[in-house]
């Protein structure tokens, strides 16, 4: 099963992170890659550089900034391949970012989308 791990935080989490947190995050990623769990992932550019795109009645509406108007924003992501949810939770819980921000773990739906 594949899981999407979203790394979220606000300005205070970014300030608390620093270079030591970045080093620990890289070590976490390297360990999980060796175990065959981490498939890919990276940090994202700041929310101030985001663009929100909508199509309404055939018109493309492009807005500066992130979609969500909240204090916390998505700062990065990781794709995990795990045997089960318990393994994914265990792996995610050891990500250093959990000490400064918030992690959201979601199973990735397999196959084509199904109608509602």
Beta strands, then each sheet from edge to edge (+ up, - down):
strand 1: 2-9
strand 2: 38-43
strand 3: 51-56
strand 4: 59-64
strand 5: 73-81
strand 6: 102-107
sheet 1: 2+ 5- 1+ 6-
sheet 2: 3+ 4-
end
